[in-house]
Amino acid sequence: MAGDLAAKRYTIVVFGTGSAGKTSVINALLGRTAGLTDPVTGTTKEGEQFGYTLDGFDDGQLRLIDTPGLSEIGPASAMREERARELAAQADLLLFVVDQDLRDIEYRPLAALARLGKRAILVFNKSDLYPPADAAAIVARLRERVGEFMGADPLVVCAAAPASVIVRGSSRMDTETPPPDVGDLADRIAAILGSEGRSLLAANVLLRAKRISDKARETINAARMQRSRTIVSRFTWTTAGVMFVNPVPGLGALATAAINYQMVCEIGKVFRVAISADAAKLMARELAQVMIKMGVVGLATEILGKALKASVVGYLAGGAIDAVVGGYLTRLAGDVFIDYFAHDQNWGEGGMQGAIEQRFNLQKRGEFVTEFLREAADRVFKVAPSESKHGT
């Protein structure tokens, strides 16, 4: 990006559906056949780059990038379309090519790119295929639809690969292919880059840097979430195993024992938050108290108790219910603390109680409980497959 800015390398991305004639527009601008064209959509599989010399502009280097088409068919079409959108988001100037009135599959990405701040030219290609009145109606409709987010006069009409026409000779009829008509488009590109080029380049570098920063942040957060969930899982099954051997009487004692302050410290460390043991103990105690006050512990005991009675685990030992509930509360508390640290130590609008309620509603569902008991049987109670089959 620094190199693009220093050398004034401008990226012009040609974007649109597969049938609109994107590659033909590029060939016509270059004055040679650089990219393959075909009546069947999907000819361009990957972004292709071409150096471009433009009459009337000499303040930097230009490159044209062809992109796969939107809304193609085939097994790899979704991946190609995603790649096209990525390339469009990196453009200093976007040529959005259409060959008719905007369809929804074209309107939505064009509007989204405009909201990103992309400078774009809407290119109405294949105008030669329409009677003049119809072409004029399409142009008026296009201007009306994009004017609100593309500004005044965003449209250029062209015929990048005109269809052959019949020429009447003295004794026979011949066909003749007119030359490409992209002069107005080339002039518009030169005018925009000449007056706005440097600001467009600088703005796009900032936008690309922000997108990279956002992507890096997403990657880091995903890694932190994965590490945190591993920590919570370890404490979940450690707590369940201890309580299976040594049941804890009383719901309040059960909740307090289940929420280990060391787990809070470790999750905080993953998110680069230094938290003292005393502060972690206070947070763990407060969370346990709120759970008790909300009735979460009692509800969890009831939900898991019913599930245990319907499974082999319920017949193993009196400590099974305490073990399962203790592990369940540890998982719930761990996920609540992950949310807290992931949101910059913010509980959200509902405070701690709202955070607990939101997580508990997710984790009291039948499929979660079933999977949790299955994992408990494997990790804590060690139920053999043969025993499960016979219900012993």
C-alpha positions as CSV (number, residue, x, y, z in Angstrom):
1,M,0.0,0.0,0.0
2,A,2.9,2.4,0.8
3,G,4.4,1.5,-2.6
4,D,1.1,2.2,-4.4
5,L,0.9,5.6,-2.7
6,A,4.5,6.6,-3.3
7,A,4.5,5.5,-7.0
8,K,1.0,6.7,-7.6
9,R,-0.2,3.3,-8.9
10,Y,-4.0,3.6,-9.5
11,T,-6.1,0.4,-9.5
12,I,-9.2,0.5,-11.7
13,V,-11.4,-2.5,-11.0
14,V,-14.0,-3.6,-13.6
15,F,-17.0,-5.2,-11.8
16,G,-20.4,-6.5,-12.7
17,T,-22.4,-9.6,-13.8
18,G,-20.8,-12.2,-16.1
19,S,-22.9,-11.2,-19.1
20,A,-22.4,-7.5,-19.0
21,G,-19.2,-7.4,-21.0
22,K,-16.6,-6.5,-18.4
23,T,-13.7,-8.1,-20.3
24,S,-14.9,-6.5,-23.6
25,V,-14.7,-3.1,-21.9
26,I,-11.2,-3.7,-20.8
27,N,-10.2,-4.9,-24.3
28,A,-11.7,-1.8,-25.8
29,L,-10.0,0.5,-23.4
30,L,-6.6,-1.2,-24.0
31,G,-7.1,-1.3,-27.8
32,R,-6.2,-5.0,-27.9
33,T,-7.5,-8.4,-27.0
34,A,-6.0,-8.8,-23.5
35,G,-8.7,-10.9,-21.8
36,L,-10.8,-13.8,-23.2
37,T,-14.5,-13.2,-23.9
38,D,-17.3,-15.7,-24.5
39,P,-21.0,-15.6,-24.7
40,V,-21.1,-18.1,-21.8
41,T,-20.7,-16.4,-18.4
42,G,-17.8,-17.4,-16.1
43,T,-14.9,-16.9,-18.6
44,T,-12.9,-14.8,-16.0
45,K,-12.1,-17.2,-13.2
46,E,-9.8,-15.0,-11.2
47,G,-8.8,-11.3,-11.1
48,E,-6.7,-10.5,-14.1
49,Q,-4.5,-7.4,-14.2
50,F,-3.4,-5.3,-17.2
51,G,-1.2,-2.2,-17.4
52,Y,-3.1,0.7,-18.9
53,T,-1.9,3.9,-20.7
54,L,-4.6,6.6,-20.9
55,D,-4.5,9.5,-23.2
56,G,-4.8,12.7,-21.2
57,F,-3.4,11.3,-18.0
58,D,0.3,10.9,-17.1
59,D,0.4,11.5,-13.4
60,G,0.9,7.9,-12.3
61,Q,0.6,4.3,-13.3
62,L,-2.7,2.7,-14.1
63,R,-3.8,-0.9,-13.9
64,L,-7.1,-2.4,-15.0
65,I,-8.3,-5.4,-13.1
66,D,-10.9,-7.8,-14.6
67,T,-13.0,-9.7,-12.0
68,P,-15.2,-12.8,-12.0
69,G,-18.9,-12.0,-12.6
70,L,-21.6,-11.7,-10.1
71,S,-24.4,-14.4,-9.9
72,E,-22.6,-17.0,-12.0
73,I,-23.5,-20.7,-11.8
74,G,-21.2,-23.6,-11.1
75,P,-19.6,-25.2,-8.0
76,A,-16.9,-22.4,-7.6
77,S,-19.2,-19.5,-8.4
78,A,-19.6,-18.3,-4.8
79,M,-15.9,-18.3,-4.2
80,R,-15.3,-16.3,-7.5
81,E,-18.0,-13.8,-6.5
82,E,-16.4,-13.3,-3.1
83,R,-13.1,-12.7,-4.8
84,A,-14.6,-10.2,-7.1
85,R,-16.1,-8.3,-4.2
86,E,-12.7,-8.3,-2.4
87,L,-11.1,-6.8,-5.5
88,A,-13.8,-4.2,-5.9
89,A,-13.3,-3.1,-2.3
90,Q,-9.6,-2.5,-3.1
91,A,-10.3,-0.3,-6.1
92,D,-9.2,3.4,-6.4
93,L,-11.8,3.7,-9.1
94,L,-14.6,1.2,-9.9
95,L,-16.1,0.6,-13.3
96,F,-19.4,-1.1,-12.6
97,V,-20.6,-2.5,-15.9
98,V,-24.3,-3.3,-16.7
99,D,-26.1,-4.1,-20.0
100,Q,-29.6,-3.3,-18.9
101,D,-31.5,-1.8,-16.0
102,L,-30.0,-2.6,-12.6
103,R,-31.2,-5.9,-11.1
104,D,-31.2,-6.5,-7.4
105,I,-28.0,-8.7,-7.7
106,E,-26.3,-5.6,-9.1
107,Y,-27.9,-2.8,-7.1
108,R,-27.1,-4.2,-3.7
109,P,-23.3,-4.6,-4.2
110,L,-23.1,-1.3,-6.0
111,A,-24.9,0.5,-3.1
112,A,-22.7,-1.3,-0.6
113,L,-19.5,-0.3,-2.4
114,A,-20.7,3.3,-2.6
115,R,-21.3,3.3,1.2
116,L,-17.7,2.1,1.6
117,G,-16.7,5.4,-0.1
118,K,-15.8,3.8,-3.5
119,R,-15.6,6.3,-6.4
120,A,-17.4,4.5,-9.2
121,I,-18.5,5.0,-12.8
122,L,-21.7,3.2,-13.8
123,V,-21.0,1.9,-17.4
124,F,-24.0,1.1,-19.5
125,N,-22.5,-1.3,-22.1
126,K,-24.0,-2.9,-25.2
127,S,-26.1,0.2,-25.9
128,D,-25.9,-0.7,-29.6
129,L,-28.2,-3.6,-29.1
130,Y,-31.2,-1.4,-28.2
131,P,-33.3,1.0,-30.3
132,P,-32.3,4.6,-29.4
133,A,-35.6,5.2,-27.5
134,D,-35.1,2.1,-25.4
135,A,-31.5,2.9,-24.7
136,A,-32.4,6.4,-23.6
137,A,-35.1,5.0,-21.3
138,I,-32.6,2.7,-19.7
139,V,-30.1,5.5,-19.2
140,A,-32.8,7.7,-17.5
141,R,-33.8,4.8,-15.2
142,L,-30.2,4.0,-14.3
143,R,-29.5,7.7,-13.4
144,E,-32.6,7.8,-11.3
145,R,-31.8,4.7,-9.3
146,V,-28.1,5.5,-8.5
147,G,-28.3,9.2,-8.2
148,E,-28.9,9.2,-4.5
149,F,-25.6,7.4,-3.7
150,M,-23.4,8.0,-6.7
151,G,-23.9,11.7,-7.2
152,A,-24.7,13.7,-10.3
153,D,-24.0,12.3,-13.7
154,P,-22.5,8.9,-12.6
155,L,-23.2,7.2,-15.9
156,V,-21.3,6.6,-19.1
157,V,-22.7,4.9,-22.2
158,C,-20.5,2.7,-24.4
159,A,-20.5,-0.2,-26.8
160,A,-17.3,-2.1,-26.1
161,A,-17.9,-4.9,-28.6
162,P,-20.5,-3.7,-31.1
163,A,-22.5,-6.3,-33.0
164,S,-22.0,-6.7,-36.7
165,V,-24.2,-4.7,-39.0
166,I,-25.3,-5.3,-42.5
167,V,-23.8,-3.1,-45.2
168,R,-25.4,-3.0,-48.6
169,G,-23.0,-3.0,-51.4
170,S,-23.6,-2.5,-55.1
171,S,-24.3,-6.1,-55.8
172,R,-24.5,-8.0,-52.5
173,M,-24.9,-7.5,-48.8
174,D,-21.9,-7.7,-46.4
175,T,-21.5,-7.5,-42.7
176,E,-19.3,-5.0,-40.9
177,T,-18.2,-4.8,-37.3
178,P,-18.1,-1.2,-36.0
179,P,-15.1,-0.2,-33.9
180,P,-15.6,-0.1,-30.1
181,D,-17.2,3.0,-28.7
182,V,-15.5,3.7,-25.3
183,G,-14.1,7.2,-25.9
184,D,-16.5,8.8,-23.5
185,L,-15.6,6.2,-20.8
186,A,-11.8,6.8,-21.3
187,D,-12.4,10.6,-21.1
188,R,-14.4,10.2,-17.9
189,I,-11.7,8.1,-16.3
190,A,-9.0,10.6,-17.2
191,A,-11.1,13.5,-15.9
192,I,-11.8,11.8,-12.5
193,L,-8.2,10.7,-12.0
194,G,-6.9,14.1,-13.1
195,S,-9.0,16.1,-10.6
196,E,-9.5,13.6,-7.8
197,G,-6.8,10.9,-8.3
198,R,-4.4,11.7,-5.4
199,S,-7.2,12.1,-2.9
200,L,-8.8,8.8,-4.1
201,L,-5.5,7.0,-3.8
202,A,-4.9,8.3,-0.3
203,A,-8.5,7.6,0.8
204,N,-8.3,4.1,-0.6
205,V,-5.0,3.3,1.2
206,L,-6.6,4.4,4.5
207,L,-9.7,2.2,3.7
208,R,-7.5,-0.8,2.8
209,A,-5.4,-0.3,6.0
210,K,-8.6,-0.2,8.1
211,R,-9.9,-3.4,6.4
212,I,-6.6,-5.1,7.2
213,S,-6.7,-3.9,10.7
214,D,-10.3,-5.1,11.1
215,K,-9.4,-8.5,9.7
216,A,-6.4,-8.8,12.0
217,R,-8.7,-7.9,14.9
218,E,-11.2,-10.5,13.9
219,T,-8.5,-13.1,13.6
220,I,-7.0,-12.2,17.0
221,N,-10.5,-12.3,18.7
222,A,-11.3,-15.6,17.1
223,A,-8.0,-17.1,18.5
224,R,-8.8,-15.6,21.9
225,M,-12.3,-17.0,21.9
226,Q,-10.9,-20.5,21.1
227,R,-8.3,-20.3,23.8
228,S,-10.8,-19.0,26.3
229,R,-13.3,-21.8,25.5
230,T,-10.5,-24.4,26.0
231,I,-9.9,-22.8,29.5
232,V,-13.6,-22.9,30.3
233,S,-13.9,-26.6,29.2
234,R,-10.9,-27.5,31.4
235,F,-12.5,-25.9,34.5
236,T,-15.9,-27.3,33.6
237,W,-14.9,-30.9,33.7
238,T,-12.4,-30.5,36.5
239,T,-15.2,-29.0,38.6
240,A,-17.6,-31.7,37.6
241,G,-15.1,-34.5,38.4
242,V,-14.4,-33.0,41.9
243,M,-18.1,-32.7,42.7
244,F,-18.8,-36.2,41.5
245,V,-16.4,-37.5,44.1
246,N,-17.3,-34.9,46.8
247,P,-20.9,-33.6,46.4
248,V,-21.6,-30.1,47.6
249,P,-24.8,-29.6,49.7
250,G,-27.0,-26.5,49.1
251,L,-27.6,-24.5,46.0
252,G,-25.7,-21.5,47.2
253,A,-22.6,-23.5,48.1
254,L,-22.9,-25.4,44.8
255,A,-22.9,-22.1,42.8
256,T,-20.0,-20.6,44.8
257,A,-17.9,-23.8,44.4
258,A,-18.6,-24.0,40.7
259,I,-17.3,-20.6,39.7
260,N,-13.5,-20.7,40.1
261,Y,-11.8,-17.3,40.3
262,Q,-8.7,-18.9,38.7
263,M,-10.8,-19.4,35.6
264,V,-11.6,-15.6,35.6
265,C,-7.9,-14.8,35.9
266,E,-7.0,-17.0,33.0
267,I,-9.7,-15.7,30.7
268,G,-8.7,-12.2,31.5
269,K,-5.1,-13.0,30.7
270,V,-6.1,-14.3,27.2
271,F,-7.7,-11.0,26.5
272,R,-4.7,-9.1,27.8
273,V,-6.5,-7.8,30.9
274,A,-4.5,-7.9,34.1
275,I,-6.8,-8.9,37.0
276,S,-5.7,-9.6,40.5
277,A,-6.7,-12.7,42.4
278,D,-8.8,-10.6,44.9
279,A,-10.6,-8.8,42.1
280,A,-11.3,-12.2,40.4
281,K,-12.6,-13.7,43.6
282,L,-14.9,-10.7,44.0
283,M,-16.2,-11.1,40.5
284,A,-16.7,-14.8,40.8
285,R,-18.6,-14.4,44.1
286,E,-20.8,-11.6,42.7
287,L,-21.7,-13.7,39.7
288,A,-22.6,-16.7,41.9
289,Q,-24.8,-14.4,44.0
290,V,-26.6,-13.0,41.0
291,M,-27.1,-16.5,39.7
292,I,-28.7,-17.6,43.0
293,K,-30.8,-14.5,43.1
294,M,-32.1,-15.0,39.6
295,G,-32.9,-18.7,40.3
296,V,-30.5,-19.9,37.7
297,V,-29.0,-22.6,40.0
298,G,-32.4,-24.0,40.9
299,L,-33.6,-24.0,37.2
300,A,-30.4,-25.6,36.1
301,T,-30.8,-28.3,38.8
302,E,-34.3,-29.0,37.7
303,I,-33.5,-29.1,33.9
304,L,-30.5,-31.3,34.4
305,G,-32.2,-33.5,37.0
306,K,-34.9,-34.4,34.6
307,A,-32.4,-35.1,31.8
308,L,-30.3,-37.2,34.2
309,K,-33.3,-39.4,35.2
310,A,-33.9,-40.1,31.5
311,S,-30.3,-41.3,31.0
312,V,-28.0,-43.9,32.3
313,V,-26.0,-41.3,34.2
314,G,-28.8,-40.8,36.7
315,Y,-28.4,-44.3,38.1
316,L,-24.7,-44.1,38.7
317,A,-24.3,-42.2,41.9
318,G,-25.9,-39.6,44.2
319,G,-23.2,-37.2,43.4
320,A,-24.0,-37.2,39.7
321,I,-26.5,-34.3,39.9
322,D,-24.1,-32.1,41.8
323,A,-21.4,-32.9,39.4
324,V,-23.4,-32.1,36.3
325,V,-24.9,-28.9,37.7
326,G,-21.5,-27.8,38.9
327,G,-20.0,-28.3,35.5
328,Y,-23.0,-26.7,33.9
329,L,-22.7,-23.6,36.1
330,T,-19.0,-23.4,35.4
331,R,-19.6,-23.5,31.7
332,L,-22.3,-20.8,32.0
333,A,-20.1,-18.6,34.1
334,G,-17.1,-19.1,31.9
335,D,-19.0,-18.1,28.8
336,V,-20.4,-15.0,30.6
337,F,-16.9,-13.9,31.5
338,I,-15.7,-14.5,27.9
339,D,-18.4,-12.2,26.7
340,Y,-17.5,-9.7,29.3
341,F,-13.8,-9.6,28.4
342,A,-14.5,-9.8,24.6
343,H,-16.6,-6.6,24.9
344,D,-13.8,-4.6,26.6
345,Q,-15.0,-5.5,30.2
346,N,-18.6,-4.4,29.5
347,W,-21.6,-6.4,30.6
348,G,-23.9,-4.6,28.2
349,E,-27.2,-2.8,28.8
350,G,-28.6,-5.4,31.2
351,G,-25.5,-5.5,33.3
352,M,-24.3,-8.8,34.8
353,Q,-27.8,-10.1,35.2
354,G,-28.6,-9.4,31.6
355,A,-25.4,-11.2,30.5
356,I,-26.3,-14.2,32.6
357,E,-29.8,-14.4,31.3
358,Q,-28.8,-14.2,27.7
359,R,-26.3,-17.0,28.1
360,F,-28.6,-19.1,30.2
361,N,-31.3,-18.9,27.6
362,L,-28.9,-20.3,25.1
363,Q,-27.6,-23.1,27.3
364,K,-30.9,-24.4,28.7
365,R,-32.0,-25.6,25.3
366,G,-32.6,-29.3,24.9
367,E,-29.8,-29.9,22.3
368,F,-27.2,-28.2,24.5
369,V,-28.2,-30.2,27.6
370,T,-28.2,-33.4,25.7
371,E,-24.7,-32.7,24.3
372,F,-23.5,-31.6,27.7
373,L,-24.6,-34.8,29.4
374,R,-23.1,-36.9,26.6
375,E,-19.7,-35.1,27.2
376,A,-20.2,-35.5,31.0
377,A,-20.7,-39.2,30.6
378,D,-17.5,-39.5,28.5
379,R,-15.3,-37.2,30.6
380,V,-16.5,-37.7,34.2
381,F,-18.7,-40.7,34.6
382,K,-16.9,-43.0,32.1
383,V,-20.0,-44.9,31.0
384,A,-19.0,-47.8,28.9
385,P,-20.8,-48.3,25.6
386,S,-22.0,-51.8,26.6
387,E,-23.5,-50.4,29.8
388,S,-25.3,-47.7,27.9
389,K,-26.9,-50.2,25.6
390,H,-28.4,-52.2,28.4
391,G,-29.3,-49.3,30.6
392,T,-27.3,-50.6,33.6
